[in-house]
Amino acid sequence: MPLHFDCNATTAASEASIEAMLPWLGRPGANPSATHESGREAARAMRIGREQVAALVGARSPSTIVFTSCGSESTSLAFHSAALARPGLPTMISTVEHSATRKCAERSGEVVEIPVGPEGALDQGAALAAIARGPALVSLILLNNETGVISDLAPIGAACRERGVLFHVDAVQAPGKMTLDVEELGCDYLGLSAHKFHGPRGVGALYVRDGAPVSPLMVGGPQEAERRAGTENVPGIVGMGVAAERAGALAGSEEAQSEVRARRDLLERLILDQCPGTVVHGDPTRRAANTTNLGFNLTGTGMDAAALLGLLSAQGIEVSTGSACNATQAAPSPVLLAMGVNAPLAASSLRFSLAHQGTPDRSTIEDIERGATAVNEAYSAIAALADH
Ligand SMILES: Cc1ncc(COP(=O)(O)O)c(C=O)c1O
């Protein structure tokens, strides 16, 4: 059995989510726009999913939730809507955004990029100064997919509100790891993706504050209150709703967070003890409990994280570099580079991300020990090359 330490990349749908979805996969007539009884039942199921997702983010009304196909589509919808509502103005992002945000911003025109400090924390002063200049949209990641660092976005939301600037929060990584509250964040848009919190792949959502502009990316039918055309993915929405309920409970459970933190800390300690010169990237005090991003000292070996990844993968240990890589060379992560990590160390870094107990991708203490041993052996094998 592979050890799955790559849960920020994706998670398996929970049993409860799959069970809830199954009847909707084969149900005749389950088009929520249809006026007959089968259609009305599908609409009812979808309404429950919308309520569950709205509750996850603390939205006042389920009507603020637009279902999409993934996190990237949610981000695209927010950028597209802001660009049409406020044409010709720049967008503001940070230097540690997901590529979906970065690419949407670049496509929208002028981009103002706000730096982060060495621990991944947003330069709040620079952000507030940029907001004062009145961009069309501010788009920031809440919980970083590569480092797990959580940003303090409430002051940004408050400044955006005051200036009338639209504010999008990429919360794709947040469910299950922290509680979400769109009122506290002060955002106009907030994006989610079900496969990051034990829902199915292929469904996401965008929270849109009442009154915030929305221009559909896809046009056609009047689905999603004219905000996204196309017959809705009823099984996916039902599965996402069930997963959202569970994610909300996990985020609110100190016990669940402590348990995953204990496994993450054990993994980290076992590796740091055995692999000299290894560093932990990101603010240790503002980090999701499940994530650690470790930079290995591979100086003089001619190797980088891709070599570690290959050795671990051969033993069924699934981790990632957190950035695109080919078989032999890891590209240094732009997120780590933006935090001031030097390029060789950034290219020698691996992200480990764990799942909570009670989920299909969970790991045990024994799994953590086995994983750490494999990492230590892989590191030793590569480090030995430095001597020759
Ligand atoms: C922070 C963040 N934003 C956006 C996305 C895009 O989500 P999706 O894969 O559902 O399009 C991801 C996925 O890796 C992510 O981690």
The ligand as an SDF file (V2000), in Angstrom:
LIG
                    3D

 16 16  0  0  0  0  0  0  0  0999 V2000
   -4.2390   27.0260   -3.4040 C   0  0  0  0  0  0  0  0  0  0  0  0
   -4.8450   26.4080   -4.6150 C   0  0  0  0  0  0  0  0  0  0  0  0
   -5.6160   27.1540   -5.4200 N   0  0  0  0  0  0  0  0  0  0  0  0
   -6.1910   26.6490   -6.5070 C   0  0  0  0  0  0  0  0  0  0  0  0
   -6.0180   25.3280   -6.8620 C   0  0  0  0  0  0  0  0  0  0  0  0
   -6.6870   24.8000   -8.0870 C   0  0  0  0  0  0  0  0  0  0  0  0
   -7.6700   23.8690   -7.7260 O   0  0  0  0  0  0  0  0  0  0  0  0
   -8.2070   22.7950   -8.7890 P   0  0  0  0  0  0  0  0  0  0  0  0
   -7.1480   21.7640   -8.9270 O   0  0  0  0  0  0  0  0  0  0  0  0
   -9.4450   22.2440   -8.1830 O   0  0  0  0  0  0  0  0  0  0  0  0
   -8.4530   23.5240  -10.0490 O   0  0  0  0  0  0  0  0  0  0  0  0
   -5.2190   24.5120   -6.0630 C   0  0  0  0  0  0  0  0  0  0  0  0
   -4.9440   23.1130   -6.4460 C   0  0  0  0  0  0  0  0  0  0  0  0
   -3.8420   22.6270   -6.3440 O   0  0  0  0  0  0  0  0  0  0  0  0
   -4.6200   25.0590   -4.9040 C   0  0  0  0  0  0  0  0  0  0  0  0
   -3.8370   24.3330   -4.1100 O   0  0  0  0  0  0  0  0  0  0  0  0
  1  2  1  0
  2  3  1  0
  2 15  2  0
  3  4  2  0
  4  5  1  0
  5  6  1  0
  5 12  2  0
  6  7  1  0
  7  8  1  0
  8  9  2  0
  8 10  1  0
  8 11  1  0
 12 13  1  0
 12 15  1  0
 13 14  2  0
 15 16  1  0
M  END
$$$$
